[in-house]
């Protein structure tokens, strides 16, 4: 599989990711490129540190406060580049969805909004206290190959709340299954699915992957309508059976009951970790069944029954020191054999890629350290950070999936020359065939603290983003030295 094909993400990557940006004039486009160049060389740095001087810093602040600049305008070029990488790739592509929160501390939190309410301890009289966190929420869809290479973002939604209302309290007053999905925050799952399908020319190649929160009957119906596939972790024990007549919930047959009556089809060994983080092997029993699933009672007149496949994987014995592995997945993909069921389990395990991507945004690019004061400005900054975080993640994973790819796919000639020089300083034998992507990523990671010992795992995102900061500083020093020597 070619995760990047003819799309060059290296030598002039800002042009690739920004060429289709929908900004209102060329001047703003040039400013966006300069912001990307500054921020990509200093991921995690505050705006003044990344811009390096007052004029550039002031221009960046004006860009983020400009009402003519929108999140969609900033990210449109990246979405188009993601589409091109999707076309260059072969086979199914997983579109992994998830939500994350960005928390901030502000003297005027109402200018940003709120995310959730948390317990802040007890007062002097022993009563529980709660306070609402200031911040933004982001729901993103990341396109990932089955080899684990992130092709890019396919859809992103930002929002905040005027105030937080706990779902438990709401359920005391209303039946959530009777509320139209369009009025719920969970509608974001359907919005991103629709946007992703509109972006990719062949939605039949997409498998939309989500956690328990995406177990939404309306999402199942929308996927069927758009001709795409989904693979989500089930949390609702839905009613089973053909939709031939109205049915009371108390007398309905249930999906989980049907699966519990079936024997396991086979066994599958996976590598996981114990309570101390040490690698161990776990043996799973696997079963699957095709089930006619009925919509919730309050929506049976709106949606038809669906024939879905449920896959249950459960660890045979309860381990010590960690929770037992117990996955119940639901999909509209065909599953007729144990091998196909195991394949879907492997695909679902790649859902963790979206968690890693959000970690890069928060820990690597320090998205929660920004001092911008309004939600509108923060959203535009987070859009920039999201694309830079994707590139860090892309470099890390592509070097594993395509180690023999050309280094120029991710690095400029100057950067390759600098990494070559570090290898020479360590007396490493060099020849042109050694300058592969894996070679340069390895030395980039060493700049970030990677030790490259015999039994060390491949470099991860943390050492990559640290290495990128050092490499950028060295490249600046090389340019300054060349000017000094030239004079």
Residue pairs with C-beta under 8 A, 6 or more apart in sequence:
1 89
1 90
1 91
1 145
1 146
1 147
1 149
1 401
2 88
2 89
2 90
2 402
3 85
3 88
3 89
3 145
3 147
3 149
3 151
3 398
3 401
3 402
4 85
4 88
4 398
4 409
5 84
5 85
5 87
5 88
5 89
6 84
6 88
7 16
7 81
7 84
7 85
7 88
8 16
8 408
8 409
9 16
9 17
9 391
9 394
9 409
9 410
10 407
10 408
10 409
10 410
10 411
10 412
11 408
11 411
11 412
11 413
13 40
13 391
13 410
14 33
14 36
14 37
14 40
15 33
16 81
17 36
17 77
17 78
17 81
17 387
17 391
18 29
18 32
18 33
18 36
18 77
18 78
19 77
19 80
19 81
20 76
20 77
20 79
20 80
20 81
21 29
21 32
21 73
21 74
21 75
21 76
21 77
22 70
22 72
22 73
22 76
22 77
23 29
23 32
23 68
23 69
23 73
23 74
24 68
24 73
28 63
28 66
28 68
28 69
31 59
31 60
31 63
32 63
32 74
32 384
34 56
34 59
35 51
35 60
35 63
35 384
36 384
36 387
36 388
38 50
38 51
38 52
38 56
38 60
39 45
39 50
39 365
39 384
39 385
39 388
40 388
40 391
40 468
40 472
41 50
41 468
41 469
41 472
41 475
41 476
42 49
42 50
42 469
42 472
43 364
43 365
43 366
43 388
43 389
43 392
43 465
43 468
43 469
44 364
44 365
44 366
44 369
44 465
44 469
45 366
45 469
46 369
46 370
46 371
47 57
47 60
47 61
47 370
47 371
47 381
48 54
48 57
51 57
51 59
51 60
63 69
63 380
64 372
64 377
64 380
64 381
65 374
65 376
65 377
67 376
69 380
70 380
71 156
71 158
71 379
71 380
71 383
74 380
74 383
74 384
75 153
75 156
75 383
75 386
75 387
78 152
78 153
78 387
78 390
79 152
79 153
79 154
79 155
79 199
81 152
82 143
82 151
82 152
82 153
82 154
82 199
83 199
83 200
83 201
85 143
85 151
85 152
86 93
86 143
86 151
86 199
86 200
86 205
87 201
89 145
89 151
91 145
91 146
91 205
92 146
92 205
92 206
92 207
92 347
93 143
93 144
93 145
93 146
93 151
93 200
93 205
93 206
93 207
94 143
94 144
94 145
94 146
94 206
94 207
94 208
94 209
94 231
94 347
94 350
95 141
95 142
95 143
95 144
95 154
95 193
95 196
95 206
95 207
95 208
95 209
96 141
96 142
96 143
96 144
96 209
96 210
96 350
96 351
96 353
96 354
97 139
97 140
97 141
97 142
97 189
97 192
97 193
97 208
97 209
97 210
97 214
97 354
98 139
98 140
98 210
98 211
98 351
98 354
98 355
98 358
99 137
99 138
99 139
99 140
99 188
99 213
100 137
100 138
100 140
100 358
100 361
100 362
101 115
101 116
101 133
101 135
101 136
101 137
101 138
102 135
102 136
102 137
102 138
102 362
102 367
102 368
102 378
102 382
103 115
103 133
103 134
103 135
103 368
104 112
104 134
104 135
104 136
104 368
104 370
104 378
105 134
106 112
106 134
106 373
108 373
109 134
111 373
111 374
111 375
112 134
112 135
112 136
112 160
112 373
112 374
112 375
112 378
113 134
113 135
113 136
113 160
113 161
113 162
113 375
114 132
114 133
114 134
114 135
114 160
114 161
114 162
114 163
114 164
115 132
115 133
115 134
115 135
115 136
115 137
115 160
115 161
115 164
116 132
116 133
116 164
117 130
117 131
117 132
117 133
117 164
117 166
118 130
118 131
118 132
118 133
119 128
119 129
119 130
120 129
120 130
120 131
121 128
121 129
122 128
122 129
123 129
132 163
132 164
135 160
135 368
136 158
136 159
136 160
136 375
136 378
136 379
136 382
137 158
137 159
137 160
137 161
138 156
138 157
138 158
138 358
138 382
138 386
139 156
139 157
139 159
139 188
139 189
139 192
140 153
140 155
140 156
140 157
140 192
140 354
140 357
140 358
140 386
141 153
141 154
141 155
141 156
141 192
141 193
141 195
141 196
141 208
142 150
142 152
142 153
142 154
142 353
142 354
142 357
142 390
143 150
143 151
143 152
143 153
143 154
143 196
143 200
143 206
144 150
144 151
144 350
144 353
145 151
145 401
146 346
146 347
146 350
147 401
148 350
148 353
148 397
148 400
148 401
149 394
149 397
149 398
149 401
149 402
150 353
150 357
150 390
150 393
150 394
150 397
152 390
152 394
153 386
153 387
153 390
154 192
154 195
154 196
154 199
154 200
155 191
155 192
155 195
155 196
155 199
156 192
156 383
156 386
157 188
157 191
157 192
158 375
158 379
158 382
159 185
159 188
160 375
170 176
175 298
176 184
177 296
177 297
177 298
177 299
178 296
178 298
178 299
181 187
181 190
181 216
181 218
186 213
186 216
189 210
189 213
189 214
189 216
189 219
190 216
190 218
190 219
190 222
193 208
193 219
193 222
193 223
193 226
193 228
193 230
194 222
194 226
196 203
196 206
196 208
197 203
197 206
197 226
197 227
197 228
200 206
203 226
203 227
203 228
204 227
204 228
204 229
206 228
206 229
207 228
207 229
207 230
207 231
207 333
207 347
208 223
208 228
208 229
208 230
208 231
208 232
209 230
209 231
209 232
209 347
209 348
209 350
209 351
210 230
210 232
210 233
210 351
211 232
211 233
211 351
212 232
212 233
212 234
212 235
213 235
214 230
214 232
214 233
215 232
215 233
215 234
215 235
215 236
215 330
217 238
217 293
217 295
217 296
217 299
217 303
217 306
218 303
219 230
219 232
220 230
220 293
220 306
220 308
220 330
220 332
221 303
221 304
221 306
223 229
223 230
223 332
224 306
224 332
229 331
229 332
229 333
230 331
230 332
231 329
231 330
231 331
231 333
231 344
231 347
231 348
232 329
232 330
232 331
233 327
233 328
233 329
233 330
233 348
234 255
234 310
234 328
234 329
234 330
237 254
237 255
237 256
237 257
238 254
238 255
238 293
238 294
238 296
239 247
239 249
239 252
239 253
239 254
239 255
239 293
239 294
239 297
240 252
240 253
240 254
240 255
240 257
240 258
240 291
240 292
240 293
240 294
241 247
241 252
241 253
241 292
241 294
242 292
242 305
243 292
243 294
243 295
243 300
243 304
243 305
246 300
247 294
247 297
247 300
248 297
249 297
252 294
255 291
255 293
255 310
256 328
258 289
258 291
259 287
259 289
259 310
259 312
259 328
262 287
262 289
263 287
264 285
264 286
264 287
265 286
265 287
265 288
265 338
265 341
266 285
266 286
266 338
267 283
267 284
267 285
267 286
267 316
268 283
268 284
268 286
268 313
268 338
268 342
268 345
269 281
269 282
269 283
269 284
270 281
270 282
270 284
270 325
271 279
271 280
271 281
271 282
272 279
272 280
272 281
272 282
272 325
273 279
273 280
273 322
274 280
274 319
274 321
274 322
275 320
275 321
275 322
276 321
280 319
282 315
282 319
282 325
283 315
283 316
283 317
284 313
284 314
284 315
284 316
284 325
284 345
285 313
285 314
285 315
285 316
286 311
286 312
286 313
286 338
286 341
286 342
286 345
287 311
287 312
287 341
288 309
288 310
288 311
288 312
288 335
288 341
289 309
289 310
290 307
290 308
290 309
290 335
291 307
291 308
291 309
291 310
292 305
292 306
292 307
293 305
293 306
293 307
293 308
293 330
294 300
294 305
295 302
295 303
295 304
295 305
306 332
308 330
308 331
308 332
309 330
309 331
309 332
309 333
309 334
309 335
310 328
310 329
310 330
311 327
311 328
311 329
311 330
311 331
311 335
311 341
311 344
311 345
312 327
312 328
312 329
313 325
313 326
313 327
313 329
313 341
313 345
314 324
314 325
314 326
314 327
315 324
315 325
315 326
318 324
327 345
327 348
329 344
329 345
329 348
331 344
333 344
334 340
335 341
335 344
353 393
356 393
356 461
357 389
357 390
357 393
359 461
360 389
360 392
360 393
360 461
360 465
361 367
361 382
361 385
361 386
361 389
362 368
363 462
364 389
364 392
364 461
364 462
364 465
365 385
365 388
365 389
365 392
365 465
367 381
367 382
367 385
370 378
370 381
372 378
372 381
392 461
392 464
392 465
392 468
393 461
394 410
395 410
395 441
395 444
395 464
396 441
396 459
396 460
396 461
396 464
398 405
398 409
398 410
398 437
399 405
399 410
399 437
399 438
399 441
399 442
399 458
399 459
400 438
400 458
402 437
403 436
403 437
403 438
404 436
404 437
404 438
405 436
405 437
406 435
406 436
406 437
407 416
407 435
407 436
407 437
407 439
407 440
408 416
409 437
410 437
410 440
410 441
411 419
411 440
411 444
412 475
414 475
414 478
414 479
415 440
415 471
415 475
416 435
416 440
418 471
418 474
418 475
418 478
419 439
419 440
419 443
419 444
419 471
420 430
420 435
422 443
422 446
422 447
423 430
423 439
423 443
424 430
441 459
441 464
442 450
442 452
442 459
444 459
444 464
444 467
444 468
444 471
445 452
445 459
445 463
445 464
445 467
446 452
446 463
446 467
447 466
447 467
447 470
447 471
448 459
448 462
448 463
448 464
448 465
448 466
448 467
448 468
448 469
448 470
449 463
449 466
449 467
450 456
450 459
450 463
450 467
